[in-house]
Structure formats: C-alpha cells, structure tokens
Amino acid sequence: MSLKRACLIVVVILLIDQISKIYVKTHFFEGEWFRVLGLDWFRIHFIENEGMAWGAEIPGSYGKLILTLFRIVAVGGIGWWLWDSVKKKQSPYLIVSIALILAGAFGNIIDSVFYGVIFDHSSGQVATIFADKPYGTLFYGKVVDMFYFPIWSGNLPAWLPVWGGRYFTFFNAIFNVADAAISVGVGILIVFNKKAFGKS
C-alpha cells in the first residue's frame, strides 16, 4: 500500500471524527442524549473527559499536560512506524492498522490541545465555537465522546462470582470515532496477526 493511500485513511477518519465532535459540541449540552432511530441500545450521549480510557485521570495539576505531551510523542512514533512500514512494503493489514491507530490518536489529541481555547463550556448550555471566553487553555481541552450502545441492562444472576446480583450494563463505554478507529486498528493486529506482520 502506498503512503498516499495510508494518509488518505488518516485524513478521512480525522475529518469524520472532528466533524462529529464539533456537531455534538455545538448542538448538545454535556449529559444530553437521544435514541438513534428510537432504539434504546443506540444512543448519542454527549460527555467530555480528560482523555484517558474509561474517564481515568492522571492526578495533580500537571497530569493533563503530561498526558497530552505523552500522546503527542506517541503520535510521532506511530507516524514514523507508518512511514517505515510503507517504505519496507509491509502487509496492507499492518499499514491500515497503523493508519487507523494514528488517525484515532491524532483525533483525540486535537481535542486535548485545542478545544479548551476554541469552545466555551458545555455544562448546562450548548458550546459556542471560537468563543470569546473559552473554557480552558492550550493543552487542557477535554475529549468529546458521544456513541453509547447499552445493548443490555439488568441484574446479573446471584450465582455469578464477584458480580452476582449487581446491576450491569453491556456495553457501558461512551466513545467517539477516534476511539473506534484505534480499537479497530488494534483488533486487526490481533485477529490478523500473521498477515499483518508478514511481508506483502
């Protein structure tokens, strides 16, 4: 696969990711949600987080900055991996996987770096793009998530160890296009491992 095609994948994923995030941020307030096509298991549910999986945070006043800088360095490394894989004519499975992971990581970095100085807050109101009074500073933006698939909710059987009798929702994560791209990229590497790491 050529570098042009790999870059096209990255650009398309980035555009879809950012357009969806900007739309949600400028049309919903934080916590607002609705059912897609009236389906209870497919919702658009707008939340924001500091950028780590499952809403986790690095403690301390510089935790968010450390996370953002680490991600920028990681994206540089992934970008080099993509370029090197194309140069060495590696498997298209590997190149597509790296392109998806790169696009996803870069998409969430855009939120973290720039959203704090572009938007005002979304708490109880719909955010304004290019606001006069943005909610944060450079490198301290929040990542926008919106896709929610609570496929099943209910109390688990009491006989189950550890979680027995507890209320449980599957699938409980709220994510965005960038997260999905990373997950699909990693999934390809796992499922098609031999093809991905074999020569083209």
PyMOL commands that place a pseudoatom at each C-alpha (Angstrom):
pseudoatom trace, name=CA, resn=MET, resi=1, chain=A, elem=C, hetatm=0, pos=[0.000, 0.000, 0.000]
pseudoatom trace, name=CA, resn=SER, resi=2, chain=A, elem=C, hetatm=0, pos=[1.252, 3.477, -0.862]
pseudoatom trace, name=CA, resn=LEU, resi=3, chain=A, elem=C, hetatm=0, pos=[1.859, 6.260, 1.648]
pseudoatom trace, name=CA, resn=LYS, resi=4, chain=A, elem=C, hetatm=0, pos=[-0.764, 8.367, -0.166]
pseudoatom trace, name=CA, resn=ARG, resi=5, chain=A, elem=C, hetatm=0, pos=[-3.472, 5.789, 0.476]
pseudoatom trace, name=CA, resn=ALA, resi=6, chain=A, elem=C, hetatm=0, pos=[-2.424, 5.385, 4.101]
pseudoatom trace, name=CA, resn=CYS, resi=7, chain=A, elem=C, hetatm=0, pos=[-2.524, 9.165, 4.575]
pseudoatom trace, name=CA, resn=LEU, resi=8, chain=A, elem=C, hetatm=0, pos=[-5.946, 9.277, 2.912]
pseudoatom trace, name=CA, resn=ILE, resi=9, chain=A, elem=C, hetatm=0, pos=[-7.256, 6.840, 5.540]
pseudoatom trace, name=CA, resn=VAL, resi=10, chain=A, elem=C, hetatm=0, pos=[-5.850, 9.077, 8.277]
pseudoatom trace, name=CA, resn=VAL, resi=11, chain=A, elem=C, hetatm=0, pos=[-7.366, 12.249, 6.787]
pseudoatom trace, name=CA, resn=VAL, resi=12, chain=A, elem=C, hetatm=0, pos=[-10.831, 10.695, 6.208]
pseudoatom trace, name=CA, resn=ILE, resi=13, chain=A, elem=C, hetatm=0, pos=[-11.001, 9.313, 9.775]
pseudoatom trace, name=CA, resn=LEU, resi=14, chain=A, elem=C, hetatm=0, pos=[-9.837, 12.668, 11.175]
pseudoatom trace, name=CA, resn=LEU, resi=15, chain=A, elem=C, hetatm=0, pos=[-12.475, 14.588, 9.223]
pseudoatom trace, name=CA, resn=ILE, resi=16, chain=A, elem=C, hetatm=0, pos=[-15.303, 12.262, 10.304]
pseudoatom trace, name=CA, resn=ASP, resi=17, chain=A, elem=C, hetatm=0, pos=[-14.066, 12.382, 13.893]
pseudoatom trace, name=CA, resn=GLN, resi=18, chain=A, elem=C, hetatm=0, pos=[-13.771, 16.158, 14.111]
pseudoatom trace, name=CA, resn=ILE, resi=19, chain=A, elem=C, hetatm=0, pos=[-16.992, 16.921, 12.217]
pseudoatom trace, name=CA, resn=SER, resi=20, chain=A, elem=C, hetatm=0, pos=[-18.956, 14.599, 14.533]
pseudoatom trace, name=CA, resn=LYS, resi=21, chain=A, elem=C, hetatm=0, pos=[-17.359, 16.087, 17.657]
pseudoatom trace, name=CA, resn=ILE, resi=22, chain=A, elem=C, hetatm=0, pos=[-17.893, 19.700, 16.590]
pseudoatom trace, name=CA, resn=TYR, resi=23, chain=A, elem=C, hetatm=0, pos=[-21.506, 18.937, 15.651]
pseudoatom trace, name=CA, resn=VAL, resi=24, chain=A, elem=C, hetatm=0, pos=[-22.257, 17.298, 19.003]
pseudoatom trace, name=CA, resn=LYS, resi=25, chain=A, elem=C, hetatm=0, pos=[-20.453, 20.013, 20.968]
pseudoatom trace, name=CA, resn=THR, resi=26, chain=A, elem=C, hetatm=0, pos=[-22.345, 22.823, 19.190]
pseudoatom trace, name=CA, resn=HIS, resi=27, chain=A, elem=C, hetatm=0, pos=[-25.779, 21.133, 19.328]
pseudoatom trace, name=CA, resn=PHE, resi=28, chain=A, elem=C, hetatm=0, pos=[-25.882, 19.400, 22.740]
pseudoatom trace, name=CA, resn=PHE, resi=29, chain=A, elem=C, hetatm=0, pos=[-25.073, 20.342, 26.305]
pseudoatom trace, name=CA, resn=GLU, resi=30, chain=A, elem=C, hetatm=0, pos=[-22.994, 17.937, 28.366]
pseudoatom trace, name=CA, resn=GLY, resi=31, chain=A, elem=C, hetatm=0, pos=[-25.030, 14.955, 29.534]
pseudoatom trace, name=CA, resn=GLU, resi=32, chain=A, elem=C, hetatm=0, pos=[-27.762, 15.400, 26.902]
pseudoatom trace, name=CA, resn=TRP, resi=33, chain=A, elem=C, hetatm=0, pos=[-28.687, 12.307, 24.895]
pseudoatom trace, name=CA, resn=PHE, resi=34, chain=A, elem=C, hetatm=0, pos=[-31.225, 10.867, 22.481]
pseudoatom trace, name=CA, resn=ARG, resi=35, chain=A, elem=C, hetatm=0, pos=[-32.098, 7.475, 20.999]
pseudoatom trace, name=CA, resn=VAL, resi=36, chain=A, elem=C, hetatm=0, pos=[-30.998, 6.937, 17.394]
pseudoatom trace, name=CA, resn=LEU, resi=37, chain=A, elem=C, hetatm=0, pos=[-33.976, 5.719, 15.301]
pseudoatom trace, name=CA, resn=GLY, resi=38, chain=A, elem=C, hetatm=0, pos=[-35.850, 5.232, 18.571]
pseudoatom trace, name=CA, resn=LEU, resi=39, chain=A, elem=C, hetatm=0, pos=[-33.566, 2.348, 19.557]
pseudoatom trace, name=CA, resn=ASP, resi=40, chain=A, elem=C, hetatm=0, pos=[-32.851, 2.081, 23.272]
pseudoatom trace, name=CA, resn=TRP, resi=41, chain=A, elem=C, hetatm=0, pos=[-29.484, 0.357, 22.641]
pseudoatom trace, name=CA, resn=PHE, resi=42, chain=A, elem=C, hetatm=0, pos=[-28.094, 3.011, 20.249]
pseudoatom trace, name=CA, resn=ARG, resi=43, chain=A, elem=C, hetatm=0, pos=[-27.774, 6.497, 21.663]
pseudoatom trace, name=CA, resn=ILE, resi=44, chain=A, elem=C, hetatm=0, pos=[-25.930, 9.717, 21.103]
pseudoatom trace, name=CA, resn=HIS, resi=45, chain=A, elem=C, hetatm=0, pos=[-24.886, 10.715, 24.618]
pseudoatom trace, name=CA, resn=PHE, resi=46, chain=A, elem=C, hetatm=0, pos=[-22.581, 13.726, 24.891]
pseudoatom trace, name=CA, resn=ILE, resi=47, chain=A, elem=C, hetatm=0, pos=[-19.924, 13.590, 27.586]
pseudoatom trace, name=CA, resn=GLU, resi=48, chain=A, elem=C, hetatm=0, pos=[-16.428, 15.033, 27.962]
pseudoatom trace, name=CA, resn=ASN, resi=49, chain=A, elem=C, hetatm=0, pos=[-13.377, 13.560, 29.659]
pseudoatom trace, name=CA, resn=GLU, resi=50, chain=A, elem=C, hetatm=0, pos=[-9.720, 14.308, 30.273]
pseudoatom trace, name=CA, resn=GLY, resi=51, chain=A, elem=C, hetatm=0, pos=[-8.631, 11.937, 27.527]
pseudoatom trace, name=CA, resn=MET, resi=52, chain=A, elem=C, hetatm=0, pos=[-7.761, 8.647, 29.202]
pseudoatom trace, name=CA, resn=ALA, resi=53, chain=A, elem=C, hetatm=0, pos=[-9.657, 5.394, 28.733]
pseudoatom trace, name=CA, resn=TRP, resi=54, chain=A, elem=C, hetatm=0, pos=[-12.754, 4.968, 30.882]
pseudoatom trace, name=CA, resn=GLY, resi=55, chain=A, elem=C, hetatm=0, pos=[-12.532, 8.591, 32.041]
pseudoatom trace, name=CA, resn=ALA, resi=56, chain=A, elem=C, hetatm=0, pos=[-9.441, 7.961, 34.207]
pseudoatom trace, name=CA, resn=GLU, resi=57, chain=A, elem=C, hetatm=0, pos=[-7.196, 10.903, 35.081]
pseudoatom trace, name=CA, resn=ILE, resi=58, chain=A, elem=C, hetatm=0, pos=[-3.548, 11.424, 35.997]
pseudoatom trace, name=CA, resn=PRO, resi=59, chain=A, elem=C, hetatm=0, pos=[-3.639, 13.148, 39.407]
pseudoatom trace, name=CA, resn=GLY, resi=60, chain=A, elem=C, hetatm=0, pos=[-2.050, 16.534, 40.033]
pseudoatom trace, name=CA, resn=SER, resi=61, chain=A, elem=C, hetatm=0, pos=[-2.200, 19.928, 38.361]
pseudoatom trace, name=CA, resn=TYR, resi=62, chain=A, elem=C, hetatm=0, pos=[0.147, 18.818, 35.569]
pseudoatom trace, name=CA, resn=GLY, resi=63, chain=A, elem=C, hetatm=0, pos=[-1.482, 15.416, 34.989]
pseudoatom trace, name=CA, resn=LYS, resi=64, chain=A, elem=C, hetatm=0, pos=[-3.461, 16.542, 31.958]
pseudoatom trace, name=CA, resn=LEU, resi=65, chain=A, elem=C, hetatm=0, pos=[-0.416, 18.276, 30.430]
pseudoatom trace, name=CA, resn=ILE, resi=66, chain=A, elem=C, hetatm=0, pos=[1.744, 15.177, 30.942]
pseudoatom trace, name=CA, resn=LEU, resi=67, chain=A, elem=C, hetatm=0, pos=[-0.921, 13.015, 29.274]
pseudoatom trace, name=CA, resn=THR, resi=68, chain=A, elem=C, hetatm=0, pos=[-1.241, 15.357, 26.274]
pseudoatom trace, name=CA, resn=LEU, resi=69, chain=A, elem=C, hetatm=0, pos=[2.525, 15.662, 25.762]
pseudoatom trace, name=CA, resn=PHE, resi=70, chain=A, elem=C, hetatm=0, pos=[2.933, 11.897, 26.032]
pseudoatom trace, name=CA, resn=ARG, resi=71, chain=A, elem=C, hetatm=0, pos=[0.266, 11.401, 23.382]
pseudoatom trace, name=CA, resn=ILE, resi=72, chain=A, elem=C, hetatm=0, pos=[1.943, 13.877, 21.039]
pseudoatom trace, name=CA, resn=VAL, resi=73, chain=A, elem=C, hetatm=0, pos=[5.233, 11.965, 21.356]
pseudoatom trace, name=CA, resn=ALA, resi=74, chain=A, elem=C, hetatm=0, pos=[3.364, 8.668, 20.841]
pseudoatom trace, name=CA, resn=VAL, resi=75, chain=A, elem=C, hetatm=0, pos=[1.688, 10.002, 17.680]
pseudoatom trace, name=CA, resn=GLY, resi=76, chain=A, elem=C, hetatm=0, pos=[5.115, 10.986, 16.350]
pseudoatom trace, name=CA, resn=GLY, resi=77, chain=A, elem=C, hetatm=0, pos=[6.292, 7.429, 16.955]
pseudoatom trace, name=CA, resn=ILE, resi=78, chain=A, elem=C, hetatm=0, pos=[3.211, 5.920, 15.303]
pseudoatom trace, name=CA, resn=GLY, resi=79, chain=A, elem=C, hetatm=0, pos=[3.656, 8.258, 12.332]
pseudoatom trace, name=CA, resn=TRP, resi=80, chain=A, elem=C, hetatm=0, pos=[7.239, 7.096, 11.922]
pseudoatom trace, name=CA, resn=TRP, resi=81, chain=A, elem=C, hetatm=0, pos=[6.074, 3.442, 12.198]
pseudoatom trace, name=CA, resn=LEU, resi=82, chain=A, elem=C, hetatm=0, pos=[3.562, 4.055, 9.396]
pseudoatom trace, name=CA, resn=TRP, resi=83, chain=A, elem=C, hetatm=0, pos=[6.181, 5.681, 7.142]
pseudoatom trace, name=CA, resn=ASP, resi=84, chain=A, elem=C, hetatm=0, pos=[8.716, 2.917, 7.848]
pseudoatom trace, name=CA, resn=SER, resi=85, chain=A, elem=C, hetatm=0, pos=[6.146, 0.159, 7.205]
pseudoatom trace, name=CA, resn=VAL, resi=86, chain=A, elem=C, hetatm=0, pos=[5.202, 1.664, 3.835]
pseudoatom trace, name=CA, resn=LYS, resi=87, chain=A, elem=C, hetatm=0, pos=[8.852, 2.113, 2.924]
pseudoatom trace, name=CA, resn=LYS, resi=88, chain=A, elem=C, hetatm=0, pos=[9.562, -1.537, 3.748]
pseudoatom trace, name=CA, resn=LYS, resi=89, chain=A, elem=C, hetatm=0, pos=[6.476, -2.668, 1.799]
pseudoatom trace, name=CA, resn=GLN, resi=90, chain=A, elem=C, hetatm=0, pos=[4.893, -4.326, 4.802]
pseudoatom trace, name=CA, resn=SER, resi=91, chain=A, elem=C, hetatm=0, pos=[1.493, -6.029, 4.694]
pseudoatom trace, name=CA, resn=PRO, resi=92, chain=A, elem=C, hetatm=0, pos=[-1.561, -3.839, 3.896]
pseudoatom trace, name=CA, resn=TYR, resi=93, chain=A, elem=C, hetatm=0, pos=[-3.133, -5.260, 7.084]
pseudoatom trace, name=CA, resn=LEU, resi=94, chain=A, elem=C, hetatm=0, pos=[-0.344, -3.685, 9.130]
pseudoatom trace, name=CA, resn=ILE, resi=95, chain=A, elem=C, hetatm=0, pos=[-0.378, -0.388, 7.242]
pseudoatom trace, name=CA, resn=VAL, resi=96, chain=A, elem=C, hetatm=0, pos=[-4.163, 0.014, 7.512]
pseudoatom trace, name=CA, resn=SER, resi=97, chain=A, elem=C, hetatm=0, pos=[-3.988, -0.846, 11.229]
pseudoatom trace, name=CA, resn=ILE, resi=98, chain=A, elem=C, hetatm=0, pos=[-1.284, 1.737, 11.901]
pseudoatom trace, name=CA, resn=ALA, resi=99, chain=A, elem=C, hetatm=0, pos=[-3.176, 4.364, 9.852]
pseudoatom trace, name=CA, resn=LEU, resi=100, chain=A, elem=C, hetatm=0, pos=[-6.345, 3.770, 11.915]
pseudoatom trace, name=CA, resn=ILE, resi=101, chain=A, elem=C, hetatm=0, pos=[-4.454, 3.945, 15.214]
pseudoatom trace, name=CA, resn=LEU, resi=102, chain=A, elem=C, hetatm=0, pos=[-2.621, 7.101, 14.103]
pseudoatom trace, name=CA, resn=ALA, resi=103, chain=A, elem=C, hetatm=0, pos=[-5.857, 8.795, 12.995]
pseudoatom trace, name=CA, resn=GLY, resi=104, chain=A, elem=C, hetatm=0, pos=[-7.591, 7.916, 16.259]
pseudoatom trace, name=CA, resn=ALA, resi=105, chain=A, elem=C, hetatm=0, pos=[-4.752, 9.094, 18.462]
pseudoatom trace, name=CA, resn=PHE, resi=106, chain=A, elem=C, hetatm=0, pos=[-4.366, 12.307, 16.464]
pseudoatom trace, name=CA, resn=GLY, resi=107, chain=A, elem=C, hetatm=0, pos=[-8.129, 12.953, 16.588]
pseudoatom trace, name=CA, resn=ASN, resi=108, chain=A, elem=C, hetatm=0, pos=[-8.196, 12.861, 20.384]
pseudoatom trace, name=CA, resn=ILE, resi=109, chain=A, elem=C, hetatm=0, pos=[-5.025, 14.977, 20.595]
pseudoatom trace, name=CA, resn=ILE, resi=110, chain=A, elem=C, hetatm=0, pos=[-6.778, 17.743, 18.639]
pseudoatom trace, name=CA, resn=ASP, resi=111, chain=A, elem=C, hetatm=0, pos=[-9.452, 17.852, 21.363]
pseudoatom trace, name=CA, resn=SER, resi=112, chain=A, elem=C, hetatm=0, pos=[-6.887, 17.866, 24.167]
pseudoatom trace, name=CA, resn=VAL, resi=113, chain=A, elem=C, hetatm=0, pos=[-4.685, 20.560, 22.638]
pseudoatom trace, name=CA, resn=PHE, resi=114, chain=A, elem=C, hetatm=0, pos=[-7.169, 22.941, 21.019]
pseudoatom trace, name=CA, resn=TYR, resi=115, chain=A, elem=C, hetatm=0, pos=[-10.742, 22.502, 22.299]
pseudoatom trace, name=CA, resn=GLY, resi=116, chain=A, elem=C, hetatm=0, pos=[-10.027, 24.362, 25.537]
pseudoatom trace, name=CA, resn=VAL, resi=117, chain=A, elem=C, hetatm=0, pos=[-9.193, 27.548, 23.600]
pseudoatom trace, name=CA, resn=ILE, resi=118, chain=A, elem=C, hetatm=0, pos=[-11.810, 27.136, 20.837]
pseudoatom trace, name=CA, resn=PHE, resi=119, chain=A, elem=C, hetatm=0, pos=[-15.025, 26.368, 22.747]
pseudoatom trace, name=CA, resn=ASP, resi=120, chain=A, elem=C, hetatm=0, pos=[-16.730, 27.734, 25.829]
pseudoatom trace, name=CA, resn=HIS, resi=121, chain=A, elem=C, hetatm=0, pos=[-18.083, 25.226, 28.376]
pseudoatom trace, name=CA, resn=SER, resi=122, chain=A, elem=C, hetatm=0, pos=[-20.898, 22.749, 27.688]
pseudoatom trace, name=CA, resn=SER, resi=123, chain=A, elem=C, hetatm=0, pos=[-22.255, 22.474, 31.231]
pseudoatom trace, name=CA, resn=GLY, resi=124, chain=A, elem=C, hetatm=0, pos=[-25.957, 23.332, 31.046]
pseudoatom trace, name=CA, resn=GLN, resi=125, chain=A, elem=C, hetatm=0, pos=[-25.553, 25.040, 27.677]
pseudoatom trace, name=CA, resn=VAL, resi=126, chain=A, elem=C, hetatm=0, pos=[-24.624, 24.388, 24.059]
pseudoatom trace, name=CA, resn=ALA, resi=127, chain=A, elem=C, hetatm=0, pos=[-20.998, 25.379, 23.450]
pseudoatom trace, name=CA, resn=THR, resi=128, chain=A, elem=C, hetatm=0, pos=[-20.019, 28.141, 21.047]
pseudoatom trace, name=CA, resn=ILE, resi=129, chain=A, elem=C, hetatm=0, pos=[-17.148, 27.565, 18.637]
pseudoatom trace, name=CA, resn=PHE, resi=130, chain=A, elem=C, hetatm=0, pos=[-14.441, 30.279, 18.613]
pseudoatom trace, name=CA, resn=ALA, resi=131, chain=A, elem=C, hetatm=0, pos=[-15.916, 31.620, 21.853]
pseudoatom trace, name=CA, resn=ASP, resi=132, chain=A, elem=C, hetatm=0, pos=[-14.831, 34.915, 23.409]
pseudoatom trace, name=CA, resn=LYS, resi=133, chain=A, elem=C, hetatm=0, pos=[-14.412, 33.187, 26.786]
pseudoatom trace, name=CA, resn=PRO, resi=134, chain=A, elem=C, hetatm=0, pos=[-13.129, 29.636, 26.179]
pseudoatom trace, name=CA, resn=TYR, resi=135, chain=A, elem=C, hetatm=0, pos=[-13.400, 27.074, 28.967]
pseudoatom trace, name=CA, resn=GLY, resi=136, chain=A, elem=C, hetatm=0, pos=[-9.690, 26.205, 29.183]
pseudoatom trace, name=CA, resn=THR, resi=137, chain=A, elem=C, hetatm=0, pos=[-6.199, 26.825, 27.901]
pseudoatom trace, name=CA, resn=LEU, resi=138, chain=A, elem=C, hetatm=0, pos=[-3.934, 25.294, 25.270]
pseudoatom trace, name=CA, resn=PHE, resi=139, chain=A, elem=C, hetatm=0, pos=[-3.176, 21.607, 26.060]
pseudoatom trace, name=CA, resn=TYR, resi=140, chain=A, elem=C, hetatm=0, pos=[-6.014, 21.467, 28.608]
pseudoatom trace, name=CA, resn=GLY, resi=141, chain=A, elem=C, hetatm=0, pos=[-9.009, 20.680, 26.401]
pseudoatom trace, name=CA, resn=LYS, resi=142, chain=A, elem=C, hetatm=0, pos=[-11.433, 17.850, 27.063]
pseudoatom trace, name=CA, resn=VAL, resi=143, chain=A, elem=C, hetatm=0, pos=[-12.104, 14.962, 24.685]
pseudoatom trace, name=CA, resn=VAL, resi=144, chain=A, elem=C, hetatm=0, pos=[-15.649, 14.745, 23.279]
pseudoatom trace, name=CA, resn=ASP, resi=145, chain=A, elem=C, hetatm=0, pos=[-17.404, 11.352, 23.348]
pseudoatom trace, name=CA, resn=MET, resi=146, chain=A, elem=C, hetatm=0, pos=[-20.876, 10.559, 22.051]
pseudoatom trace, name=CA, resn=PHE, resi=147, chain=A, elem=C, hetatm=0, pos=[-21.569, 6.980, 20.906]
pseudoatom trace, name=CA, resn=TYR, resi=148, chain=A, elem=C, hetatm=0, pos=[-23.299, 4.816, 23.508]
pseudoatom trace, name=CA, resn=PHE, resi=149, chain=A, elem=C, hetatm=0, pos=[-24.509, 1.253, 22.959]
pseudoatom trace, name=CA, resn=PRO, resi=150, chain=A, elem=C, hetatm=0, pos=[-26.194, -0.021, 26.169]
pseudoatom trace, name=CA, resn=ILE, resi=151, chain=A, elem=C, hetatm=0, pos=[-27.128, -3.312, 24.497]
pseudoatom trace, name=CA, resn=TRP, resi=152, chain=A, elem=C, hetatm=0, pos=[-28.317, -4.970, 27.697]
pseudoatom trace, name=CA, resn=SER, resi=153, chain=A, elem=C, hetatm=0, pos=[-29.016, -3.753, 31.238]
pseudoatom trace, name=CA, resn=GLY, resi=154, chain=A, elem=C, hetatm=0, pos=[-30.222, -5.692, 34.251]
pseudoatom trace, name=CA, resn=ASN, resi=155, chain=A, elem=C, hetatm=0, pos=[-29.311, -7.552, 37.405]
pseudoatom trace, name=CA, resn=LEU, resi=156, chain=A, elem=C, hetatm=0, pos=[-26.797, -10.351, 36.938]
pseudoatom trace, name=CA, resn=PRO, resi=157, chain=A, elem=C, hetatm=0, pos=[-27.680, -13.810, 38.308]
pseudoatom trace, name=CA, resn=ALA, resi=158, chain=A, elem=C, hetatm=0, pos=[-26.867, -14.147, 42.000]
pseudoatom trace, name=CA, resn=TRP, resi=159, chain=A, elem=C, hetatm=0, pos=[-24.805, -17.309, 41.395]
pseudoatom trace, name=CA, resn=LEU, resi=160, chain=A, elem=C, hetatm=0, pos=[-22.133, -15.421, 39.440]
pseudoatom trace, name=CA, resn=PRO, resi=161, chain=A, elem=C, hetatm=0, pos=[-18.915, -14.894, 41.425]
pseudoatom trace, name=CA, resn=VAL, resi=162, chain=A, elem=C, hetatm=0, pos=[-17.926, -11.292, 42.310]
pseudoatom trace, name=CA, resn=TRP, resi=163, chain=A, elem=C, hetatm=0, pos=[-20.639, -9.537, 40.215]
pseudoatom trace, name=CA, resn=GLY, resi=164, chain=A, elem=C, hetatm=0, pos=[-23.600, -11.757, 41.132]
pseudoatom trace, name=CA, resn=GLY, resi=165, chain=A, elem=C, hetatm=0, pos=[-26.804, -9.829, 41.866]
pseudoatom trace, name=CA, resn=ARG, resi=166, chain=A, elem=C, hetatm=0, pos=[-25.367, -6.481, 40.756]
pseudoatom trace, name=CA, resn=TYR, resi=167, chain=A, elem=C, hetatm=0, pos=[-26.903, -4.197, 38.160]
pseudoatom trace, name=CA, resn=PHE, resi=168, chain=A, elem=C, hetatm=0, pos=[-24.875, -4.370, 34.966]
pseudoatom trace, name=CA, resn=THR, resi=169, chain=A, elem=C, hetatm=0, pos=[-24.923, -2.666, 31.561]
pseudoatom trace, name=CA, resn=PHE, resi=170, chain=A, elem=C, hetatm=0, pos=[-23.328, -4.146, 28.464]
pseudoatom trace, name=CA, resn=PHE, resi=171, chain=A, elem=C, hetatm=0, pos=[-21.805, -2.186, 26.642]
pseudoatom trace, name=CA, resn=ASN, resi=172, chain=A, elem=C, hetatm=0, pos=[-21.305, 0.718, 29.082]
pseudoatom trace, name=CA, resn=ALA, resi=173, chain=A, elem=C, hetatm=0, pos=[-18.494, 2.728, 27.423]
pseudoatom trace, name=CA, resn=ILE, resi=174, chain=A, elem=C, hetatm=0, pos=[-19.203, 6.017, 25.651]
pseudoatom trace, name=CA, resn=PHE, resi=175, chain=A, elem=C, hetatm=0, pos=[-16.728, 6.650, 22.840]
pseudoatom trace, name=CA, resn=ASN, resi=176, chain=A, elem=C, hetatm=0, pos=[-16.026, 8.633, 19.662]
pseudoatom trace, name=CA, resn=VAL, resi=177, chain=A, elem=C, hetatm=0, pos=[-14.881, 7.948, 16.094]
pseudoatom trace, name=CA, resn=ALA, resi=178, chain=A, elem=C, hetatm=0, pos=[-11.209, 8.279, 17.088]
pseudoatom trace, name=CA, resn=ASP, resi=179, chain=A, elem=C, hetatm=0, pos=[-11.616, 5.666, 19.835]
pseudoatom trace, name=CA, resn=ALA, resi=180, chain=A, elem=C, hetatm=0, pos=[-13.371, 3.337, 17.380]
pseudoatom trace, name=CA, resn=ALA, resi=181, chain=A, elem=C, hetatm=0, pos=[-10.539, 3.760, 14.849]
pseudoatom trace, name=CA, resn=ILE, resi=182, chain=A, elem=C, hetatm=0, pos=[-7.931, 2.848, 17.470]
pseudoatom trace, name=CA, resn=SER, resi=183, chain=A, elem=C, hetatm=0, pos=[-9.963, -0.185, 18.582]
pseudoatom trace, name=CA, resn=VAL, resi=184, chain=A, elem=C, hetatm=0, pos=[-10.452, -1.428, 15.006]
pseudoatom trace, name=CA, resn=GLY, resi=185, chain=A, elem=C, hetatm=0, pos=[-6.740, -0.912, 14.255]
pseudoatom trace, name=CA, resn=VAL, resi=186, chain=A, elem=C, hetatm=0, pos=[-5.687, -2.884, 17.322]
pseudoatom trace, name=CA, resn=GLY, resi=187, chain=A, elem=C, hetatm=0, pos=[-8.347, -5.514, 16.550]
pseudoatom trace, name=CA, resn=ILE, resi=188, chain=A, elem=C, hetatm=0, pos=[-6.917, -6.051, 13.055]
pseudoatom trace, name=CA, resn=LEU, resi=189, chain=A, elem=C, hetatm=0, pos=[-3.437, -6.508, 14.536]
pseudoatom trace, name=CA, resn=ILE, resi=190, chain=A, elem=C, hetatm=0, pos=[-4.758, -9.115, 16.971]
pseudoatom trace, name=CA, resn=VAL, resi=191, chain=A, elem=C, hetatm=0, pos=[-7.102, -11.055, 14.674]
pseudoatom trace, name=CA, resn=PHE, resi=192, chain=A, elem=C, hetatm=0, pos=[-4.904, -10.912, 11.559]
pseudoatom trace, name=CA, resn=ASN, resi=193, chain=A, elem=C, hetatm=0, pos=[-1.586, -11.021, 13.388]
pseudoatom trace, name=CA, resn=LYS, resi=194, chain=A, elem=C, hetatm=0, pos=[0.172, -13.403, 10.980]
pseudoatom trace, name=CA, resn=LYS, resi=195, chain=A, elem=C, hetatm=0, pos=[-0.998, -11.500, 7.904]
pseudoatom trace, name=CA, resn=ALA, resi=196, chain=A, elem=C, hetatm=0, pos=[-0.251, -8.102, 9.451]
pseudoatom trace, name=CA, resn=PHE, resi=197, chain=A, elem=C, hetatm=0, pos=[3.334, -8.936, 10.342]
pseudoatom trace, name=CA, resn=GLY, resi=198, chain=A, elem=C, hetatm=0, pos=[4.076, -10.931, 7.197]
pseudoatom trace, name=CA, resn=LYS, resi=199, chain=A, elem=C, hetatm=0, pos=[5.646, -9.280, 4.182]
pseudoatom trace, name=CA, resn=SER, resi=200, chain=A, elem=C, hetatm=0, pos=[3.320, -8.038, 1.436]
for i in range(1, 200): cmd.bond("trace and resi %d" % i, "trace and resi %d" % (i + 1))
show_as sticks, trace
zoom trace
